[in-house]
Amino acid sequence: FGTTTNVALRYAAVATETVAGLLRRPFTVYTKFIDARGSSRTPRYYAMVSVDDVFLCEQLVAQGLVRIYGYRSVLPDGTASRDHIKHLQTIERDAKRRKVGAWSGR
């Protein structure tokens, strides 16, 4: 986001509240047990969460609360990761244009 630590922490708190609010509604968690890259030798669960048939990552990107980053894999609905990344980039460009969340510069 190109922002200060204080601003990043403020939006982290907003993201936490947003996720807590969204997860009060019915949601679905799709998990994938896979060895994570990096120094850890411990296998980890990667997850995609959907609320109201929309992935949580899409909702958070649209609000300018997260950056696009993470493990790339075919989505639960069969969408290729490269297509999903392009979709997220479109959502992110719109969030930047609207200056929402951390893209607001405040």
MMTF fields as JSON, N, C-alpha, C and O atoms, coordinates in Angstrom:
{
  "mmtfVersion": "1.0.0",
  "mmtfProducer": "UNKNOWN",
  "numBonds": 423,
  "numAtoms": 424,
  "numGroups": 106,
  "numChains": 1,
  "numModels": 1,
  "chainsPerModel": [1],
  "groupsPerChain": [106],
  "chainIdList": ["A"],
  "bondAtomList": [4, 2, 8, 6, 12, 10, 16, 14, 20, 18, 24, 22, 28, 26, 32, 30, 36, 34, 40, 38, 44, 42, 48, 46, 52, 50, 56, 54, 60, 58, 64, 62, 68, 66, 72, 70, 76, 74, 80, 78, 84, 82, 88, 86, 92, 90, 96, 94, 100, 98, 104, 102, 108, 106, 112, 110, 116, 114, 120, 118, 124, 122, 128, 126, 132, 130, 136, 134, 140, 138, 144, 142, 148, 146, 152, 150, 156, 154, 160, 158, 164, 162, 168, 166, 172, 170, 176, 174, 180, 178, 184, 182, 188, 186, 192, 190, 196, 194, 200, 198, 204, 202, 208, 206, 212, 210, 216, 214, 220, 218, 224, 222, 228, 226, 232, 230, 236, 234, 240, 238, 244, 242, 248, 246, 252, 250, 256, 254, 260, 258, 264, 262, 268, 266, 272, 270, 276, 274, 280, 278, 284, 282, 288, 286, 292, 290, 296, 294, 300, 298, 304, 302, 308, 306, 312, 310, 316, 314, 320, 318, 324, 322, 328, 326, 332, 330, 336, 334, 340, 338, 344, 342, 348, 346, 352, 350, 356, 354, 360, 358, 364, 362, 368, 366, 372, 370, 376, 374, 380, 378, 384, 382, 388, 386, 392, 390, 396, 394, 400, 398, 404, 402, 408, 406, 412, 410, 416, 414, 420, 418],
  "bondOrderList": [1, 1, 1, 1, 1, 1, 1, 1, 1, 1, 1, 1, 1, 1, 1, 1, 1, 1, 1, 1, 1, 1, 1, 1, 1, 1, 1, 1, 1, 1, 1, 1, 1, 1, 1, 1, 1, 1, 1, 1, 1, 1, 1, 1, 1, 1, 1, 1, 1, 1, 1, 1, 1, 1, 1, 1, 1, 1, 1, 1, 1, 1, 1, 1, 1, 1, 1, 1, 1, 1, 1, 1, 1, 1, 1, 1, 1, 1, 1, 1, 1, 1, 1, 1, 1, 1, 1, 1, 1, 1, 1, 1, 1, 1, 1, 1, 1, 1, 1, 1, 1, 1, 1, 1, 1],
  "groupList": [{"groupName": "PHE", "atomNameList": ["N", "CA", "C", "O"], "elementList": ["N", "C", "C", "O"], "formalChargeList": [0, 0, 0, 0], "bondAtomList": [1, 0, 2, 1, 3, 2], "bondOrderList": [1, 1, 2], "singleLetterCode": "F", "chemCompType": "L-PEPTIDE LINKING"}, {"groupName": "GLY", "atomNameList": ["N", "CA", "C", "O"], "elementList": ["N", "C", "C", "O"], "formalChargeList": [0, 0, 0, 0], "bondAtomList": [1, 0, 2, 1, 3, 2], "bondOrderList": [1, 1, 2], "singleLetterCode": "G", "chemCompType": "PEPTIDE LINKING"}, {"groupName": "THR", "atomNameList": ["N", "CA", "C", "O"], "elementList": ["N", "C", "C", "O"], "formalChargeList": [0, 0, 0, 0], "bondAtomList": [1, 0, 2, 1, 3, 2], "bondOrderList": [1, 1, 2], "singleLetterCode": "T", "chemCompType": "L-PEPTIDE LINKING"}, {"groupName": "ASN", "atomNameList": ["N", "CA", "C", "O"], "elementList": ["N", "C", "C", "O"], "formalChargeList": [0, 0, 0, 0], "bondAtomList": [1, 0, 2, 1, 3, 2], "bondOrderList": [1, 1, 2], "singleLetterCode": "N", "chemCompType": "L-PEPTIDE LINKING"}, {"groupName": "VAL", "atomNameList": ["N", "CA", "C", "O"], "elementList": ["N", "C", "C", "O"], "formalChargeList": [0, 0, 0, 0], "bondAtomList": [1, 0, 2, 1, 3, 2], "bondOrderList": [1, 1, 2], "singleLetterCode": "V", "chemCompType": "L-PEPTIDE LINKING"}, {"groupName": "ALA", "atomNameList": ["N", "CA", "C", "O"], "elementList": ["N", "C", "C", "O"], "formalChargeList": [0, 0, 0, 0], "bondAtomList": [1, 0, 2, 1, 3, 2], "bondOrderList": [1, 1, 2], "singleLetterCode": "A", "chemCompType": "L-PEPTIDE LINKING"}, {"groupName": "LEU", "atomNameList": ["N", "CA", "C", "O"], "elementList": ["N", "C", "C", "O"], "formalChargeList": [0, 0, 0, 0], "bondAtomList": [1, 0, 2, 1, 3, 2], "bondOrderList": [1, 1, 2], "singleLetterCode": "L", "chemCompType": "L-PEPTIDE LINKING"}, {"groupName": "ARG", "atomNameList": ["N", "CA", "C", "O"], "elementList": ["N", "C", "C", "O"], "formalChargeList": [0, 0, 0, 0], "bondAtomList": [1, 0, 2, 1, 3, 2], "bondOrderList": [1, 1, 2], "singleLetterCode": "R", "chemCompType": "L-PEPTIDE LINKING"}, {"groupName": "TYR", "atomNameList": ["N", "CA", "C", "O"], "elementList": ["N", "C", "C", "O"], "formalChargeList": [0, 0, 0, 0], "bondAtomList": [1, 0, 2, 1, 3, 2], "bondOrderList": [1, 1, 2], "singleLetterCode": "Y", "chemCompType": "L-PEPTIDE LINKING"}, {"groupName": "GLU", "atomNameList": ["N", "CA", "C", "O"], "elementList": ["N", "C", "C", "O"], "formalChargeList": [0, 0, 0, 0], "bondAtomList": [1, 0, 2, 1, 3, 2], "bondOrderList": [1, 1, 2], "singleLetterCode": "E", "chemCompType": "L-PEPTIDE LINKING"}, {"groupName": "PRO", "atomNameList": ["N", "CA", "C", "O"], "elementList": ["N", "C", "C", "O"], "formalChargeList": [0, 0, 0, 0], "bondAtomList": [1, 0, 2, 1, 3, 2], "bondOrderList": [1, 1, 2], "singleLetterCode": "P", "chemCompType": "L-PEPTIDE LINKING"}, {"groupName": "LYS", "atomNameList": ["N", "CA", "C", "O"], "elementList": ["N", "C", "C", "O"], "formalChargeList": [0, 0, 0, 0], "bondAtomList": [1, 0, 2, 1, 3, 2], "bondOrderList": [1, 1, 2], "singleLetterCode": "K", "chemCompType": "L-PEPTIDE LINKING"}, {"groupName": "ILE", "atomNameList": ["N", "CA", "C", "O"], "elementList": ["N", "C", "C", "O"], "formalChargeList": [0, 0, 0, 0], "bondAtomList": [1, 0, 2, 1, 3, 2], "bondOrderList": [1, 1, 2], "singleLetterCode": "I", "chemCompType": "L-PEPTIDE LINKING"}, {"groupName": "ASP", "atomNameList": ["N", "CA", "C", "O"], "elementList": ["N", "C", "C", "O"], "formalChargeList": [0, 0, 0, 0], "bondAtomList": [1, 0, 2, 1, 3, 2], "bondOrderList": [1, 1, 2], "singleLetterCode": "D", "chemCompType": "L-PEPTIDE LINKING"}, {"groupName": "SER", "atomNameList": ["N", "CA", "C", "O"], "elementList": ["N", "C", "C", "O"], "formalChargeList": [0, 0, 0, 0], "bondAtomList": [1, 0, 2, 1, 3, 2], "bondOrderList": [1, 1, 2], "singleLetterCode": "S", "chemCompType": "L-PEPTIDE LINKING"}, {"groupName": "MET", "atomNameList": ["N", "CA", "C", "O"], "elementList": ["N", "C", "C", "O"], "formalChargeList": [0, 0, 0, 0], "bondAtomList": [1, 0, 2, 1, 3, 2], "bondOrderList": [1, 1, 2], "singleLetterCode": "M", "chemCompType": "L-PEPTIDE LINKING"}, {"groupName": "CYS", "atomNameList": ["N", "CA", "C", "O"], "elementList": ["N", "C", "C", "O"], "formalChargeList": [0, 0, 0, 0], "bondAtomList": [1, 0, 2, 1, 3, 2], "bondOrderList": [1, 1, 2], "singleLetterCode": "C", "chemCompType": "L-PEPTIDE LINKING"}, {"groupName": "GLN", "atomNameList": ["N", "CA", "C", "O"], "elementList": ["N", "C", "C", "O"], "formalChargeList": [0, 0, 0, 0], "bondAtomList": [1, 0, 2, 1, 3, 2], "bondOrderList": [1, 1, 2], "singleLetterCode": "Q", "chemCompType": "L-PEPTIDE LINKING"}, {"groupName": "HIS", "atomNameList": ["N", "CA", "C", "O"], "elementList": ["N", "C", "C", "O"], "formalChargeList": [0, 0, 0, 0], "bondAtomList": [1, 0, 2, 1, 3, 2], "bondOrderList": [1, 1, 2], "singleLetterCode": "H", "chemCompType": "L-PEPTIDE LINKING"}, {"groupName": "TRP", "atomNameList": ["N", "CA", "C", "O"], "elementList": ["N", "C", "C", "O"], "formalChargeList": [0, 0, 0, 0], "bondAtomList": [1, 0, 2, 1, 3, 2], "bondOrderList": [1, 1, 2], "singleLetterCode": "W", "chemCompType": "L-PEPTIDE LINKING"}],
  "groupTypeList": [0, 1, 2, 2, 2, 3, 4, 5, 6, 7, 8, 5, 5, 4, 5, 2, 9, 2, 4, 5, 1, 6, 6, 7, 7, 10, 0, 2, 4, 8, 2, 11, 0, 12, 13, 5, 7, 1, 14, 14, 7, 2, 10, 7, 8, 8, 5, 15, 4, 14, 4, 13, 13, 4, 0, 6, 16, 9, 17, 6, 4, 5, 17, 1, 6, 4, 7, 12, 8, 1, 8, 7, 14, 4, 6, 10, 13, 1, 2, 5, 14, 7, 13, 18, 12, 11, 18, 6, 17, 2, 12, 9, 7, 13, 5, 11, 7, 7, 11, 4, 1, 5, 19, 14, 1, 7],
  "groupIdList": [1, 2, 3, 4, 5, 6, 7, 8, 9, 10, 11, 12, 13, 14, 15, 16, 17, 18, 19, 20, 21, 22, 23, 24, 25, 26, 27, 28, 29, 30, 31, 32, 33, 34, 35, 36, 37, 38, 39, 40, 41, 42, 43, 44, 45, 46, 47, 48, 49, 50, 51, 52, 53, 54, 55, 56, 57, 58, 59, 60, 61, 62, 63, 64, 65, 66, 67, 68, 69, 70, 71, 72, 73, 74, 75, 76, 77, 78, 79, 80, 81, 82, 83, 84, 85, 86, 87, 88, 89, 90, 91, 92, 93, 94, 95, 96, 97, 98, 99, 100, 101, 102, 103, 104, 105, 106],
  "secStructList": [7, 7, 7, 7, 2, 2, 2, 2, 2, 2, 2, 2, 2, 2, 2, 2, 2, 2, 2, 2, 2, 2, 6, 6, 1, 7, 3, 3, 3, 3, 3, 3, 3, 3, 3, 7, 1, 1, 1, 7, 7, 1, 3, 3, 3, 3, 3, 3, 3, 3, 3, 6, 6, 3, 3, 2, 2, 2, 2, 2, 2, 2, 6, 6, 7, 7, 7, 1, 7, 1, 7, 7, 7, 7, 7, 6, 6, 1, 7, 7, 2, 2, 2, 2, 2, 2, 2, 2, 2, 2, 2, 2, 2, 2, 2, 2, 2, 2, 6, 7, 4, 4, 4, 4, 7, 7],
  "xCoordList": [0.821, 0.0, 0.863, 0.374, 2.138, 3.012, 2.586, 2.452, 2.373, 1.854, 2.711, 3.665, 2.363, 3.116, 2.647, 1.584, 3.449, 3.088, 1.802, 0.942, 1.657, 0.447, -0.81, -1.835, -0.733, -1.898, -2.182, -3.338, -1.134, -1.316, -1.976, -2.867, -1.548, -2.142, -3.601, -4.432, -3.905, -5.304, -6.184, -7.273, -5.71, -6.51, -6.515, -7.462, -5.493, -5.507, -6.645, -7.337, -6.831, -7.933, -9.282, -10.211, -9.392, -10.634, -10.895, -12.027, -9.848, -9.993, -10.448, -11.298, -9.885, -10.267, -11.748, -12.46, -12.208, -13.623, -14.507, -15.581, -14.058, -14.83, -14.986, -16.083, -13.894, -13.952, -14.863, -15.68, -14.727, -15.574, -17.049, -17.887, -17.356, -18.738, -19.234, -20.353, -18.419, -18.814, -19.019, -19.929, -18.181, -18.263, -19.367, -19.513, -20.143, -21.348, -22.439, -23.375, -22.293, -23.239, -22.716, -21.555, -23.559, -23.076, -21.919, -21.937, -20.915, -19.758, -19.258, -19.603, -18.443, -17.86, -16.353, -15.827, -15.647, -14.189, -13.748, -14.137, -12.933, -12.334, -10.873, -10.162, -10.408, -9.032, -8.229, -8.766, -6.914, -5.976, -4.771, -4.097, -4.507, -3.374, -2.168, -2.104, -1.211, -0.064, 1.147, 1.016, 2.317, 3.553, 3.824, 3.942, 3.922, 4.169, 5.622, 6.522, 5.831, 7.205, 7.794, 7.063, 9.093, 9.76, 10.545, 10.823, 10.897, 11.781, 11.061, 11.707, 9.753, 9.011, 8.927, 8.707, 9.106, 8.929, 7.558, 7.23, 6.763, 5.451, 4.419, 4.296, 3.679, 2.588, 1.561, 1.342, 0.944, -0.034, -1.312, -1.311, -2.385, -3.649, -3.755, -3.56, -4.057, -4.39, -5.899, -6.5, -6.516, -7.974, -8.49, -7.871, -9.628, -10.405, -11.733, -12.332, -12.183, -13.424, -14.406, -14.049, -15.628, -16.657, -17.813, -18.213, -18.331, -19.492, -20.467, -20.102, -21.693, -22.698, -22.194, -22.413, -21.521, -20.999, -19.952, -19.72, -19.316, -18.221, -17.025, -17.15, -15.863, -14.682, -14.324, -14.389, -13.949, -13.584, -12.473, -12.499, -11.503, -10.409, -10.933, -10.425, -11.939, -12.515, -13.162, -13.021, -13.869, -14.542, -13.526, -13.73, -12.434, -11.424, -10.613, -10.277, -10.303, -9.605, -10.484, -9.989, -11.769, -12.698, -12.797, -13.08, -12.563, -12.633, -11.269, -11.145, -10.246, -8.906, -8.272, -7.488, -8.606, -8.125, -7.02, -6.402, -6.753, -5.675, -5.01, -5.574, -3.789, -3.105, -3.201, -3.476, -2.979, -3.061, -1.749, -0.705, -1.814, -0.614, -1.053, -2.076, -0.301, -0.613, -0.321, 0.19, -0.655, -0.454, -1.364, -2.526, -0.85, -1.642, -1.994, -1.129, -3.278, -3.775, -5.131, -5.784, -5.54, -6.864, -7.893, -7.795, -8.877, -9.903, -10.882, -10.942, -11.645, -12.603, -13.616, -14.109, -13.925, -14.883, -14.218, -14.88, -12.896, -12.175, -11.502, -10.814, -11.684, -11.052, -9.536, -9.026, -8.826, -7.359, -6.867, -7.471, -5.775, -5.264, -4.92, -5.168, -4.358, -4.0, -5.248, -5.194, -6.372, -7.621, -8.154, -8.668, -8.027, -8.492, -7.637, -8.167, -6.323, -5.433, -5.82, -5.877, -6.084, -6.513, -7.804, -7.957, -8.727, -9.986, -9.731, -10.304, -8.863, -8.529, -7.842, -8.087, -6.993, -6.317, -7.321, -7.155, -8.352, -9.415, -10.146, -10.42, -10.453, -11.117, -10.209, -10.676, -8.918, -7.975, -7.838, -7.791, -7.776, -7.708, -8.913, -8.789, -10.077, -11.29, -11.214, -11.617, -10.706, -10.564, -9.6, -9.843, -8.504, -7.536, -8.193, -8.03, -8.941, -9.607, -10.603, -10.713, -11.32, -12.304, -11.661, -12.315, -10.357, -9.601, -10.265, -10.519, -10.537, -11.144, -10.085, -9.026, -10.385, -9.49, -8.109, -7.965, -7.104, -5.724, -5.339, -4.36, -6.091, -5.811, -6.278, -6.029, -6.939, -7.44, -6.323, -6.493, -5.17, -4.066, -4.223, -3.433, -5.237, -5.47, -5.198, -5.34],
  "yCoordList": [-1.195, 0.0, 1.256, 2.335, 1.139, 2.305, 3.276, 4.472, 2.785, 3.611, 3.424, 2.647, 4.133, 4.041, 2.838, 2.273, 2.466, 1.352, 1.661, 0.79, 2.88, 3.241, 3.125, 2.63, 3.579, 3.485, 2.012, 1.588, 1.24, -0.185, -0.893, -1.721, -0.576, -1.194, -0.781, -1.586, 0.465, 0.925, 0.124, -0.313, -0.07, -0.828, -2.318, -3.014, -2.82, -4.213, -4.404, -5.422, -3.423, -3.492, -3.433, -4.152, -2.587, -2.499, -3.837, -4.318, -4.426, -5.719, -6.796, -7.622, -6.783, -7.754, -7.624, -8.624, -6.394, -6.155, -6.563, -7.132, -6.275, -6.618, -8.124, -8.617, -8.856, -10.317, -10.873, -11.757, -10.367, -10.835, -10.616, -11.476, -9.47, -9.186, -10.108, -10.617, -10.324, -11.2, -12.634, -13.32, -13.085, -14.469, -14.709, -15.821, -13.681, -13.876, -14.537, -15.141, -14.406, -15.026, -16.418, -16.732, -17.241, -18.557, -18.399, -17.523, -19.262, -19.21, -20.622, -21.567, -20.743, -22.028, -21.89, -20.904, -22.881, -22.9, -24.085, -25.228, -23.788, -24.812, -24.912, -23.907, -26.093, -26.252, -27.103, -27.901, -26.895, -27.684, -27.959, -27.032, -29.212, -29.594, -29.745, -30.667, -28.831, -28.817, -28.279, -27.462, -28.735, -28.267, -26.835, -26.562, -25.94, -24.53, -24.326, -25.001, -23.399, -23.04, -22.24, -21.672, -22.197, -21.435, -22.344, -23.496, -21.82, -22.552, -23.613, -24.499, -23.535, -24.497, -25.849, -25.926, -26.908, -28.259, -28.808, -29.946, -28.001, -28.42, -28.185, -27.063, -29.209, -28.99, -28.037, -28.034, -27.241, -26.259, -26.391, -26.892, -25.936, -25.849, -24.484, -23.457, -24.475, -23.243, -23.25, -24.307, -22.09, -22.061, -20.911, -19.852, -21.153, -20.119, -20.084, -21.126, -18.896, -18.737, -17.985, -16.981, -18.465, -17.738, -17.386, -18.167, -16.186, -15.686, -15.189, -14.381, -15.668, -15.293, -15.588, -14.802, -16.725, -17.186, -16.26, -16.307, -15.416, -14.561, -14.857, -14.885, -15.077, -15.36, -14.154, -13.008, -14.436, -13.403, -12.507, -11.294, -13.096, -12.289, -11.225, -10.104, -11.557, -10.584, -9.431, -8.269, -9.756, -8.727, -7.791, -6.578, -8.359, -7.541, -6.704, -5.555, -7.271, -6.5, -5.337, -4.224, -5.577, -4.532, -3.375, -2.242, -3.665, -2.625, -2.002, -1.149, -2.427, -1.875, -2.278, -1.521, -3.461, -3.893, -4.931, -5.229, -5.49, -6.472, -6.264, -5.664, -6.782, -6.787, -8.197, -9.153, -8.313, -9.611, -10.347, -9.942, -11.428, -12.204, -13.559, -13.665, -14.577, -15.865, -17.023, -16.861, -18.192, -19.435, -19.464, -19.066, -19.926, -19.993, -21.435, -22.305, -21.659, -23.006, -22.885, -21.844, -23.944, -23.97, -23.756, -24.353, -22.903, -22.611, -23.776, -24.641, -23.802, -24.895, -25.051, -26.152, -23.948, -24.033, -24.378, -24.394, -24.656, -25.034, -23.881, -24.104, -22.642, -21.479, -21.575, -21.855, -21.344, -21.351, -20.181, -19.108, -20.391, -19.33, -18.072, -16.968, -18.203, -17.014, -16.194, -14.964, -16.873, -16.163, -15.47, -14.354, -16.142, -15.533, -14.313, -13.3, -14.405, -13.27, -12.095, -10.961, -12.341, -11.263, -10.623, -9.402, -11.459, -10.964, -10.084, -9.002, -10.565, -9.778, -8.461, -7.431, -8.49, -7.266, -6.248, -5.046, -6.717, -5.825, -5.194, -3.994, -6.01, -5.507, -4.504, -3.461, -4.81, -3.925, -2.59, -1.537, -2.63, -1.37, -0.485, 0.734, -1.111, -0.351, 0.233, 1.377, -0.531, -0.035, 1.144, 2.129, 1.044, 2.154, 3.392, 4.507, 3.176, 4.295, 4.981, 6.207, 4.187, 4.733, 5.25, 5.903, 4.95, 5.383, 4.919, 5.708, 3.613, 3.032, 2.341, 1.954, 2.198, 1.503, 2.125, 3.347, 1.281, 1.759, 2.565, 3.311, 2.424, 3.212, 4.66, 5.474, 4.99, 6.36, 7.35, 8.56, 6.817, 7.706, 8.323, 9.183, 7.89, 8.411, 7.357, 7.613],
  "zCoordList": [0.0, 0.0, 0.0, -0.334, 0.368, 0.413, 1.499, 1.24, 2.697, 3.783, 5.037, 5.038, 6.081, 7.338, 8.152, 7.898, 9.119, 10.006, 10.756, 10.887, 11.248, 12.006, 11.159, 11.626, 9.919, 9.024, 8.72, 8.721, 8.462, 8.182, 9.366, 9.175, 10.571, 11.758, 11.938, 12.359, 11.62, 11.713, 10.751, 11.124, 9.504, 8.541, 8.855, 8.489, 9.516, 9.973, 10.972, 10.949, 11.846, 12.816, 12.101, 12.469, 11.088, 10.307, 9.598, 9.573, 9.029, 8.35, 9.334, 9.005, 10.531, 11.563, 11.901, 11.986, 12.093, 12.387, 11.215, 11.41, 10.01, 8.815, 8.693, 8.432, 8.88, 8.799, 9.896, 9.636, 11.099, 12.197, 11.868, 12.139, 11.289, 10.908, 9.806, 9.878, 8.795, 7.694, 8.171, 7.706, 9.093, 9.544, 10.563, 11.07, 10.864, 11.676, 10.827, 11.35, 9.511, 8.577, 8.213, 8.473, 7.62, 7.178, 6.19, 5.326, 6.335, 5.448, 5.183, 5.894, 4.151, 3.773, 3.741, 3.226, 4.294, 4.274, 3.412, 3.655, 2.406, 1.548, 1.953, 1.93, 2.322, 2.779, 1.805, 1.037, 1.874, 1.075, 1.957, 2.407, 2.199, 3.032, 2.117, 1.305, 2.255, 1.358, 2.096, 3.008, 1.705, 2.32, 1.879, 0.684, 2.823, 2.525, 2.124, 2.625, 1.226, 0.878, 2.022, 2.833, 2.086, 3.129, 4.042, 3.708, 5.191, 6.094, 6.926, 7.485, 7.014, 7.829, 7.131, 5.922, 7.909, 7.376, 7.733, 7.399, 8.409, 8.861, 7.765, 7.273, 7.375, 6.415, 7.017, 8.228, 6.175, 6.637, 5.83, 4.706, 6.419, 5.699, 5.042, 5.693, 3.782, 3.084, 2.941, 2.748, 3.033, 2.981, 2.132, 2.03, 1.537, 0.859, 1.609, 1.871, 1.948, 2.69, 1.798, 1.182, 1.732, 0.985, 1.912, 2.776, 1.7, 2.431, 1.369, 0.516, 1.42, 0.412, -1.004, -1.926, -1.163, -2.458, -3.071, -4.279, -2.251, -2.696, -1.799, -0.575, -2.416, -1.61, -0.747, -1.193, 0.482, 1.446, 0.899, 1.104, 0.207, -0.337, -1.298, -1.309, -2.101, -3.039, -2.278, -2.661, -1.206, -0.423, 0.238, 0.281, 0.75, 1.424, 0.427, 0.714, -0.733, -1.769, -2.217, -2.397, -2.399, -2.854, -1.861, -2.249, -0.581, 0.446, 0.732, 1.611, -0.01, 0.184, 1.504, 2.077, 1.986, 3.307, 3.241, 4.263, 2.072, 1.907, 0.557, -0.358, 0.464, -0.825, -1.4, -0.676, -2.667, -3.332, -3.121, -3.633, -2.364, -2.05, -1.526, -0.849, -1.829, -1.228, -2.137, -3.245, -1.652, -2.376, -3.594, -3.513, -4.705, -5.939, -6.245, -6.347, -6.385, -6.646, -7.329, -7.257, -7.984, -8.583, -7.477, -6.406, -7.742, -6.744, -6.609, -7.484, -5.524, -5.312, -6.454, -6.699, -7.152, -8.253, -9.583, -10.62, -9.561, -10.769, -11.495, -12.491, -11.017, -11.637, -11.494, -10.41, -12.585, -12.54, -11.696, -11.698, -10.979, -10.097, -10.888, -10.404, -12.089, -12.876, -13.223, -13.249, -13.488, -13.781, -12.533, -12.6, -11.403, -10.15, -9.794, -9.337, -10.0, -9.728, -10.619, -10.145, -11.886, -12.795, -12.287, -12.318, -11.821, -11.27, -10.042, -9.911, -9.149, -7.957, -8.339, -7.71, -9.355, -9.797, -10.328, -10.119, -11.008, -11.486, -10.3, -10.293, -9.31, -8.098, -7.394, -6.936, -7.304, -6.634, -7.367, -6.732, -8.691, -9.466, -9.18, -9.065, -9.067, -8.756, -7.347, -7.132, -6.39, -5.008, -4.972, -4.274, -5.726, -5.795, -6.41, -5.914, -7.5, -8.173, -7.23, -7.219, -6.448, -5.509, -4.232, -3.419, -4.055, -2.869, -1.573, -0.663, -1.519, -0.325, 0.524, 0.03, 1.789, 2.7, 2.718, 2.757, 2.689, 2.752, 1.51, 1.537, 0.437, -0.772, -0.627, -1.517, 0.456, 0.656, 0.954, 0.807, 1.376, 1.737, 3.115, 3.508, 3.85, 5.203, 6.235, 7.431]
}
